Amino acid sequence: MSASVLIEPIYLLACVSFILALKRMSRPQTAASGMVFAGFAMAAAIAVTCAIPGMENFALMGVAILLGGGAAYYAAKKVAMTGMPQMVAIYNGMGGGAAGAIGALELLRGASGVSAAFSALGGIIGAVSITGSVIAFLKLQGWMRERPIVYPLQKASNLALLGAAIIAGALCVFRPSREILAAFFILSAAFGFLMTIPIGGADMPVVISLYNALTGVAVAMDGFAIGNFAMMVAGTLVGAAGSLLTLLMAKAMNRSIPSILFGAFGAVEQEGGDIAGSLKPIEASDAALMLGYAAKVIVVPGYGLAVAQAQQKVKELMDSLESKGVAVKFGIHPVAGRMPGHMDVLLAEAKVPYDRLFDRDEINAEFSSADVALVIGANDVVNPSAHRTGSPLYGMPILDAEQAKNVIVLKRGKGKGFAGIENELFYKDNTRMLYGDAQESVSKLIQALKDV
């Protein structure tokens, strides 16, 4: 029996496995096993692809797999959890780049008709994904300005660039040539670059999710172009899941996708209006007293926790408080951090139990019964100005930390959040500011709790 007869059945099993793996990834408790499940399914699909009649250059493919797999394994082992957003961003880009390369090769090979149209779609989407993801990586890594980069006629010039790329793509389908193909991919890649630079760091969770979806769509287009069933289904799954997550993230910020992509939110710092009250510092010893004698504490983590790599200390603080009979819960905003689920991943790494993690809808009603809301490195997601008409944040669903009896904010300094406006929470009568590096501040709280 020829091995080629196993191709479609194994592809089918792999696709079913991808669906089951996505299901397992929807829960923190089963996400890790879901990833392993999907990995084995992908390995099987790659292996059986080698049985496609006419397949050659196995040595070259083997070297590529070893180099790529080795680099990915090394990165997965060495990159800290705080670096996961940028690693996810660049991996999205690599997928998009691979999809774009497949589209380019099909057009070079003389694809025509519907196949050429799908190849062009995969090419333009993949090219946009790789350059956009590279910019996201550079911003997240701190190698490029995080705030939006804007200039006159930016939207109009980007729109013209996209139009030129689409025209070049159409020419590749109907009147192909190497020169037109090169112009098509240069224009597409340039559009991805210029589309991403006006997007600020606060919107990166949505951008990462969006480029993940685009990569999936590009792979699906290539699958239709070359008639590969596994690529069609796997790409569609990734595209659909990424699109749904993108919409959910945008909803969590009460903003539309166009406003995120083209609004340049945070390009200019804005005034939050006249804020009554003042910033009231607190010492770690006094904050520890407040925490130690509380009945319920809700911890609100943000990107500052990731920067300080304070997740392990936060787990120690939770254990210390619980040993004194204090109930500790974590309130996780959907866009806290730099990628979807960033805070959940960090806290899971520190072995914080999943049953202590609650999303905004689950935890918001409990702030009014909490003795202390401990805000660690979060800013815009707890800003009460989101409830006030006229604020740039107006309408954004936030964590209502202000409703706790007392609020302790761990913050490095007095700077504004990514939105570029003052946080009204910091000026409330029930709020105290504990300044300093989050890891050092939490360590001081742990030490002070021993004397409570």
DRENDO-222251 format. One record per residue (C-alpha): residue number from 1; residue in three letters; x, z, y. Coordinates in Angstrom, 2 decimals, m for minus. Layout:
(NUM ala (X Z Y)),
...
END
This chain:
(1 met (0.00 0.00 0.00)),
(2 ser (1.37 m0.99 3.39)),
(3 ala (2.03 1.86 5.81)),
(4 ser (0.23 m0.13 8.51)),
(5 val (m3.17 0.68 6.98)),
(6 leu (m2.57 4.34 7.89)),
(7 ile (m2.18 3.62 11.60)),
(8 glu (m5.83 3.71 12.67)),
(9 pro (m6.86 6.67 10.46)),
(10 ile (m3.95 8.78 11.72)),
(11 tyr (m4.67 7.72 15.29)),
(12 leu (m8.26 8.85 14.77)),
(13 leu (m7.17 12.20 13.34)),
(14 ala (m4.72 12.64 16.20)),
(15 cys (m7.46 11.98 18.78)),
(16 val (m9.80 14.47 17.10)),
(17 ser (m6.92 16.95 17.12)),
(18 phe (m6.41 16.37 20.85)),
(19 ile (m10.06 17.22 21.50)),
(20 leu (m9.85 20.39 19.40)),
(21 ala (m6.59 21.32 21.12)),
(22 leu (m8.20 20.94 24.57)),
(23 lys (m10.97 23.22 23.39)),
(24 arg (m8.43 25.87 22.38)),
(25 met (m6.61 25.47 25.70)),
(26 ser (m9.76 26.53 27.53)),
(27 arg (m9.17 30.17 26.55)),
(28 pro (m5.98 32.13 27.33)),
(29 gln (m6.04 33.79 23.91)),
(30 thr (m5.88 30.45 22.07)),
(31 ala (m4.09 28.23 24.63)),
(32 ala (m0.64 28.57 23.03)),
(33 ser (m1.87 27.55 19.59)),
(34 gly (m3.80 24.68 21.20)),
(35 met (m0.56 23.37 22.69)),
(36 val (1.18 23.54 19.31)),
(37 phe (m1.80 21.81 17.69)),
(38 ala (m1.66 18.99 20.25)),
(39 gly (2.11 18.70 19.81)),
(40 phe (1.87 18.11 16.07)),
(41 ala (m0.91 15.57 16.62)),
(42 met (1.21 13.69 19.14)),
(43 ala (4.21 13.76 16.78)),
(44 ala (2.05 12.22 14.03)),
(45 ala (0.78 9.52 16.40)),
(46 ile (4.34 8.66 17.47)),
(47 ala (5.56 8.54 13.88)),
(48 val (2.80 6.23 12.68)),
(49 thr (3.30 3.95 15.68)),
(50 cys (6.63 2.99 14.11)),
(51 ala (4.65 1.34 11.30)),
(52 ile (3.04 m1.20 13.64)),
(53 pro (4.00 m4.71 12.41)),
(54 gly (6.73 m6.26 14.55)),
(55 met (8.03 m2.94 15.81)),
(56 glu (11.80 m2.95 16.27)),
(57 asn (14.63 m1.30 18.23)),
(58 phe (14.18 1.92 16.26)),
(59 ala (17.69 3.11 17.05)),
(60 leu (17.10 2.75 20.78)),
(61 met (13.77 4.54 20.53)),
(62 gly (15.36 7.31 18.49)),
(63 val (18.04 7.86 21.11)),
(64 ala (15.40 7.93 23.86)),
(65 ile (13.29 10.46 21.95)),
(66 leu (16.30 12.68 21.29)),
(67 leu (17.42 12.58 24.92)),
(68 gly (13.96 13.11 26.37)),
(69 gly (12.95 15.73 23.82)),
(70 gly (16.25 17.56 24.20)),
(71 ala (15.96 17.67 27.99)),
(72 ala (12.36 18.88 27.77)),
(73 tyr (13.26 21.59 25.23)),
(74 tyr (16.13 22.80 27.40)),
(75 ala (13.95 22.86 30.51)),
(76 ala (11.15 24.70 28.72)),
(77 lys (13.61 27.38 27.62)),
(78 lys (15.53 27.73 30.87)),
(79 val (13.00 27.19 33.67)),
(80 ala (11.51 30.47 34.87)),
(81 met (7.76 30.93 35.00)),
(82 thr (8.02 30.78 38.79)),
(83 gly (9.35 27.25 38.40)),
(84 met (6.52 26.03 36.17)),
(85 pro (4.49 24.34 38.97)),
(86 gln (7.32 21.99 39.88)),
(87 met (8.13 21.35 36.22)),
(88 val (4.50 20.45 35.54)),
(89 ala (4.54 18.21 38.61)),
(90 ile (7.61 16.27 37.52)),
(91 tyr (6.35 15.96 33.93)),
(92 asn (3.11 14.48 35.29)),
(93 gly (5.28 12.01 37.16)),
(94 met (7.26 11.08 34.07)),
(95 gly (4.04 10.28 32.24)),
(96 gly (2.85 8.17 35.15)),
(97 gly (6.20 6.39 35.33)),
(98 ala (6.06 5.57 31.62)),
(99 ala (2.54 4.20 32.01)),
(100 gly (3.65 2.12 34.99)),
(101 ala (6.59 0.74 33.00)),
(102 ile (4.27 m0.31 30.15)),
(103 gly (2.05 m2.11 32.63)),
(104 ala (5.05 m3.88 34.15)),
(105 leu (6.35 m5.01 30.74)),
(106 glu (2.97 m6.38 29.73)),
(107 leu (2.77 m8.39 32.95)),
(108 leu (6.33 m9.64 32.43)),
(109 arg (5.42 m10.71 28.90)),
(110 gly (2.70 m12.95 30.31)),
(111 ala (m0.43 m10.87 29.74)),
(112 ser (m3.49 m12.73 30.97)),
(113 gly (m7.16 m12.16 31.62)),
(114 val (m8.56 m8.71 30.93)),
(115 ser (m5.28 m7.52 29.43)),
(116 ala (m3.41 m8.43 32.62)),
(117 ala (m6.04 m6.68 34.75)),
(118 phe (m5.72 m3.47 32.73)),
(119 ser (m1.92 m3.75 32.88)),
(120 ala (m2.05 m4.06 36.67)),
(121 leu (m4.36 m1.05 36.94)),
(122 gly (m2.06 0.99 34.71)),
(123 gly (0.89 m0.17 36.78)),
(124 ile (m0.47 0.74 40.21)),
(125 ile (m1.88 4.10 39.11)),
(126 gly (1.30 4.98 37.21)),
(127 ala (3.54 4.02 40.14)),
(128 val (1.48 6.12 42.57)),
(129 ser (1.58 9.03 40.13)),
(130 ile (5.34 9.08 39.68)),
(131 thr (6.30 8.91 43.35)),
(132 gly (3.54 11.31 44.39)),
(133 ser (4.58 13.75 41.68)),
(134 val (8.22 13.54 42.76)),
(135 ile (7.21 14.51 46.32)),
(136 ala (5.12 17.38 44.94)),
(137 phe (8.16 18.51 42.93)),
(138 leu (10.44 18.37 45.97)),
(139 lys (8.00 20.38 48.09)),
(140 leu (7.45 23.00 45.41)),
(141 gln (11.19 23.25 44.74)),
(142 gly (11.82 23.85 48.44)),
(143 trp (13.95 20.72 48.79)),
(144 met (11.46 19.19 51.19)),
(145 arg (9.33 20.59 53.99)),
(146 glu (6.23 22.19 52.48)),
(147 arg (3.99 21.80 55.50)),
(148 pro (2.35 18.39 55.96)),
(149 ile (4.49 15.63 57.43)),
(150 val (2.38 13.59 59.84)),
(151 tyr (3.01 10.71 62.24)),
(152 pro (0.89 8.34 64.38)),
(153 leu (m1.37 5.83 62.60)),
(154 gln (m0.52 7.44 59.27)),
(155 lys (m3.90 6.90 57.64)),
(156 ala (m4.21 3.33 58.86)),
(157 ser (m0.71 2.37 57.71)),
(158 asn (m1.27 4.02 54.31)),
(159 leu (m4.55 2.14 53.91)),
(160 ala (m2.82 m1.14 54.82)),
(161 leu (m0.07 m0.39 52.30)),
(162 leu (m2.63 0.26 49.57)),
(163 gly (m4.41 m2.98 50.44)),
(164 ala (m1.14 m4.91 50.20)),
(165 ala (m0.42 m3.31 46.80)),
(166 ile (m3.87 m4.29 45.51)),
(167 ile (m3.41 m7.88 46.72)),
(168 ala (0.00 m8.04 45.03)),
(169 gly (m1.57 m6.66 41.85)),
(170 ala (m4.26 m9.33 41.93)),
(171 leu (m1.58 m12.01 42.34)),
(172 cys (0.24 m10.56 39.32)),
(173 val (m2.92 m11.10 37.29)),
(174 phe (m3.72 m14.64 38.46)),
(175 arg (m0.37 m16.07 39.65)),
(176 pro (2.37 m13.89 38.17)),
(177 ser (6.04 m14.08 39.11)),
(178 arg (8.93 m11.66 39.02)),
(179 glu (9.06 m11.52 42.82)),
(180 ile (5.36 m10.67 43.14)),
(181 leu (5.63 m8.13 40.33)),
(182 ala (8.55 m6.41 42.07)),
(183 ala (6.64 m6.34 45.38)),
(184 phe (3.59 m4.94 43.57)),
(185 phe (5.45 m1.95 42.15)),
(186 ile (7.46 m1.28 45.32)),
(187 leu (4.27 m1.23 47.41)),
(188 ser (2.47 0.98 44.85)),
(189 ala (5.35 3.44 44.65)),
(190 ala (5.65 3.54 48.44)),
(191 phe (1.94 4.32 48.75)),
(192 gly (2.27 7.26 46.34)),
(193 phe (5.18 8.59 48.40)),
(194 leu (3.46 8.22 51.77)),
(195 met (0.13 9.50 50.48)),
(196 thr (1.69 12.78 49.33)),
(197 ile (3.97 13.75 52.23)),
(198 pro (1.04 14.76 54.51)),
(199 ile (m0.25 17.19 51.86)),
(200 gly (0.82 20.80 52.41)),
(201 gly (1.97 23.40 49.93)),
(202 ala (m1.39 25.18 49.98)),
(203 asp (m3.02 22.11 48.43)),
(204 met (m0.43 21.64 45.69)),
(205 pro (m2.62 23.09 42.89)),
(206 val (m5.15 20.33 43.54)),
(207 val (m2.44 17.67 43.91)),
(208 ile (m0.80 18.59 40.59)),
(209 ser (m4.17 18.41 38.87)),
(210 leu (m4.99 15.09 40.54)),
(211 tyr (m1.74 13.42 39.49)),
(212 asn (m2.25 14.74 35.97)),
(213 ala (m5.61 12.98 35.95)),
(214 leu (m4.10 9.78 37.37)),
(215 thr (m1.42 9.77 34.68)),
(216 gly (m4.11 10.02 32.01)),
(217 val (m6.08 7.15 33.56)),
(218 ala (m2.92 5.01 33.73)),
(219 val (m2.21 5.64 30.04)),
(220 ala (m5.81 4.75 29.16)),
(221 met (m5.56 1.47 31.13)),
(222 asp (m2.39 0.58 29.25)),
(223 gly (m4.12 1.43 25.99)),
(224 phe (m6.87 m1.06 26.77)),
(225 ala (m4.26 m3.62 27.81)),
(226 ile (m2.34 m3.51 24.52)),
(227 gly (m5.23 m2.54 22.28)),
(228 asn (m3.85 0.87 21.30)),
(229 phe (m6.70 3.15 20.25)),
(230 ala (m4.71 6.39 20.53)),
(231 met (m3.61 5.65 24.10)),
(232 met (m7.18 4.78 25.09)),
(233 val (m8.63 8.05 23.82)),
(234 ala (m5.73 10.36 24.74)),
(235 gly (m5.48 8.88 28.25)),
(236 thr (m9.22 9.15 28.78)),
(237 leu (m9.19 12.77 27.66)),
(238 val (m6.37 13.67 30.05)),
(239 gly (m7.98 11.72 32.86)),
(240 ala (m11.37 13.33 32.36)),
(241 ala (m9.99 16.86 31.97)),
(242 gly (m7.70 16.45 34.98)),
(243 ser (m10.50 15.01 37.12)),
(244 leu (m12.82 17.88 36.25)),
(245 leu (m10.13 20.44 37.01)),
(246 thr (m9.34 18.70 40.32)),
(247 leu (m12.99 18.88 41.38)),
(248 leu (m13.23 22.54 40.36)),
(249 met (m10.08 23.38 42.33)),
(250 ala (m11.36 21.54 45.40)),
(251 lys (m14.67 23.38 45.10)),
(252 ala (m12.79 26.69 44.95)),
(253 met (m11.33 25.79 48.36)),
(254 asn (m14.65 24.46 49.67)),
(255 arg (m13.00 21.18 50.53)),
(256 ser (m13.45 17.57 49.48)),
(257 ile (m10.77 15.54 47.73)),
(258 pro (m10.44 13.16 50.74)),
(259 ser (m9.92 16.11 53.11)),
(260 ile (m7.15 17.42 50.84)),
(261 leu (m5.45 14.03 50.53)),
(262 phe (m5.86 12.88 54.11)),
(263 gly (m6.62 15.98 56.16)),
(264 ala (m3.02 17.23 56.59)),
(265 phe (m4.38 20.78 56.43)),
(266 gly (m1.85 23.25 57.82)),
(267 ala (0.24 20.68 59.66)),
(268 val (m0.17 22.71 62.82)),
(269 glu (m0.58 26.46 62.88)),
(270 gln (m3.96 27.41 64.29)),
(271 glu (m5.10 30.49 66.04)),
(272 gly (m7.46 32.68 64.13)),
(273 gly (m9.21 33.87 67.30)),
(274 asp (m8.98 37.28 68.91)),
(275 ile (m8.59 39.78 66.07)),
(276 ala (m9.54 43.38 66.76)),
(277 gly (m7.30 46.13 65.42)),
(278 ser (m3.62 46.23 64.61)),
(279 leu (m1.25 45.96 61.68)),
(280 lys (m0.78 49.43 60.19)),
(281 pro (2.38 49.90 58.06)),
(282 ile (2.47 52.37 55.17)),
(283 glu (5.33 53.92 53.21)),
(284 ala (5.58 53.46 49.44)),
(285 ser (5.14 57.22 48.86)),
(286 asp (1.85 57.28 50.77)),
(287 ala (0.63 54.12 49.04)),
(288 ala (1.49 55.67 45.66)),
(289 leu (m0.62 58.72 46.52)),
(290 met (m3.53 56.46 47.37)),
(291 leu (m3.15 54.58 44.08)),
(292 gly (m2.48 57.63 41.92)),
(293 tyr (m5.66 59.42 42.99)),
(294 ala (m7.88 56.33 42.73)),
(295 ala (m10.49 55.85 40.04)),
(296 lys (m10.42 52.04 40.18)),
(297 val (m7.74 49.68 41.48)),
(298 ile (m8.14 45.90 41.73)),
(299 val (m4.89 43.95 42.00)),
(300 val (m5.02 40.59 43.78)),
(301 pro (m1.88 38.53 43.02)),
(302 gly (m0.72 35.51 45.01)),
(303 tyr (2.21 33.18 45.39)),
(304 gly (4.35 35.95 46.90)),
(305 leu (4.26 37.70 43.53)),
(306 ala (5.65 34.55 41.90)),
(307 val (8.38 34.14 44.52)),
(308 ala (9.50 37.75 44.06)),
(309 gln (9.21 37.44 40.25)),
(310 ala (7.44 40.76 40.30)),
(311 gln (5.10 40.19 37.35)),
(312 gln (7.01 42.52 35.01)),
(313 lys (7.02 45.31 37.60)),
(314 val (3.31 44.79 38.19)),
(315 lys (2.75 45.33 34.45)),
(316 glu (4.78 48.56 34.68)),
(317 leu (2.68 49.64 37.65)),
(318 met (m0.50 48.95 35.69)),
(319 asp (0.76 51.02 32.75)),
(320 ser (1.76 53.86 35.08)),
(321 leu (m1.65 53.90 36.75)),
(322 glu (m3.54 53.70 33.47)),
(323 ser (m1.52 56.61 32.11)),
(324 lys (m3.03 58.63 34.96)),
(325 gly (m6.55 57.54 34.12)),
(326 val (m6.85 54.86 36.78)),
(327 ala (m8.85 51.76 35.80)),
(328 val (m6.87 48.64 36.74)),
(329 lys (m8.25 45.12 36.94)),
(330 phe (m6.84 41.86 38.29)),
(331 gly (m8.80 39.52 40.55)),
(332 ile (m7.52 35.93 40.19)),
(333 his (m8.49 33.29 42.74)),
(334 pro (m8.62 29.75 41.26)),
(335 val (m6.08 28.38 43.75)),
(336 ala (m3.74 31.37 43.94)),
(337 gly (m0.19 30.16 43.38)),
(338 arg (1.02 26.58 43.12)),
(339 met (m0.73 25.19 40.08)),
(340 pro (m4.01 25.75 38.21)),
(341 gly (m3.77 29.04 36.32)),
(342 his (m0.42 29.98 37.89)),
(343 met (m1.23 33.69 38.23)),
(344 asp (m2.74 33.87 34.74)),
(345 val (0.43 32.37 33.27)),
(346 leu (2.71 34.76 35.17)),
(347 leu (0.73 37.84 34.19)),
(348 ala (0.46 36.66 30.59)),
(349 glu (4.26 36.36 30.50)),
(350 ala (4.42 40.02 31.54)),
(351 lys (2.03 40.92 28.68)),
(352 val (m0.86 41.91 30.95)),
(353 pro (m3.88 41.95 28.59)),
(354 tyr (m6.28 39.05 29.06)),
(355 asp (m9.23 41.42 29.29)),
(356 arg (m7.81 42.75 32.57)),
(357 leu (m7.90 39.32 34.22)),
(358 phe (m11.07 38.31 36.05)),
(359 asp (m11.90 35.24 38.10)),
(360 arg (m13.52 35.36 41.52)),
(361 asp (m17.11 35.21 40.31)),
(362 glu (m16.52 38.03 37.83)),
(363 ile (m14.64 40.44 40.10)),
(364 asn (m16.07 40.01 43.59)),
(365 ala (m19.01 42.34 43.06)),
(366 glu (m16.62 45.13 42.00)),
(367 phe (m14.55 45.35 45.18)),
(368 ser (m17.17 47.54 46.87)),
(369 ser (m16.74 50.15 44.11)),
(370 ala (m12.92 49.97 44.07)),
(371 asp (m10.92 52.76 45.64)),
(372 val (m7.96 50.45 46.33)),
(373 ala (m7.50 46.69 46.47)),
(374 leu (m3.78 46.02 46.00)),
(375 val (m2.97 42.58 47.44)),
(376 ile (0.43 41.33 46.25)),
(377 gly (1.64 38.18 47.97)),
(378 ala (m1.84 36.71 48.51)),
(379 asn (m2.97 35.60 51.95)),
(380 asp (m5.53 32.87 52.61)),
(381 val (m7.53 33.63 49.44)),
(382 val (m8.42 37.09 50.83)),
(383 asn (m8.87 36.12 54.50)),
(384 pro (m12.32 37.27 55.72)),
(385 ser (m12.25 34.60 58.42)),
(386 ala (m13.54 32.27 55.70)),
(387 his (m16.92 33.90 56.34)),
(388 arg (m16.76 33.17 60.08)),
(389 thr (m18.10 29.97 61.62)),
(390 gly (m15.38 28.11 63.50)),
(391 ser (m12.50 29.26 61.32)),
(392 pro (m10.44 26.51 59.66)),
(393 leu (m11.10 28.41 56.41)),
(394 tyr (m14.86 28.64 56.97)),
(395 gly (m16.79 28.22 53.74)),
(396 met (m13.82 28.72 51.40)),
(397 pro (m14.86 31.13 48.62)),
(398 ile (m12.49 34.10 48.82)),
(399 leu (m11.86 37.37 47.03)),
(400 asp (m13.69 40.04 49.04)),
(401 ala (m10.84 42.56 48.99)),
(402 glu (m11.95 43.87 52.41)),
(403 gln (m14.93 45.57 50.73)),
(404 ala (m12.70 48.02 48.85)),
(405 lys (m12.49 51.55 50.25)),
(406 asn (m8.77 51.00 50.93)),
(407 val (m6.61 47.89 50.97)),
(408 ile (m2.83 47.91 50.49)),
(409 val (m1.11 44.61 51.23)),
(410 leu (2.40 43.95 49.87)),
(411 lys (3.95 41.35 52.14)),
(412 arg (7.48 40.27 52.95)),
(413 gly (6.83 39.97 56.70)),
(414 lys (4.21 39.26 59.33)),
(415 gly (3.99 35.50 58.80)),
(416 lys (0.78 33.54 58.39)),
(417 gly (m0.46 31.96 55.18)),
(418 phe (m0.28 28.27 54.28)),
(419 ala (m3.42 27.63 56.35)),
(420 gly (m1.44 28.63 59.44)),
(421 ile (m3.92 31.21 60.75)),
(422 glu (m3.86 34.97 61.06)),
(423 asn (m5.42 36.97 58.23)),
(424 glu (m8.19 39.21 59.57)),
(425 leu (m7.92 41.42 56.48)),
(426 phe (m4.54 42.70 57.63)),
(427 tyr (m6.09 44.09 60.85)),
(428 lys (m9.00 45.93 59.21)),
(429 asp (m9.25 49.71 59.65)),
(430 asn (m9.05 50.23 55.87)),
(431 thr (m5.93 48.05 55.42)),
(432 arg (m2.33 49.23 55.25)),
(433 met (0.75 46.96 55.11)),
(434 leu (3.64 47.71 52.75)),
(435 tyr (6.41 45.39 53.94)),
(436 gly (9.29 44.12 51.81)),
(437 asp (10.09 42.06 48.74)),
(438 ala (7.20 42.44 46.28)),
(439 gln (9.41 43.37 43.33)),
(440 glu (11.22 46.05 45.31)),
(441 ser (7.98 47.38 46.77)),
(442 val (6.31 47.64 43.37)),
(443 ser (9.42 49.38 42.00)),
(444 lys (9.14 51.94 44.80)),
(445 leu (5.47 52.46 44.00)),
(446 ile (6.27 53.05 40.31)),
(447 gln (8.96 55.58 41.20)),
(448 ala (6.74 57.37 43.70)),
(449 leu (3.88 57.54 41.19)),
(450 lys (6.03 59.71 38.95)),
(451 asp (5.75 62.47 41.56)),
(452 val (1.97 62.15 41.95)),
END
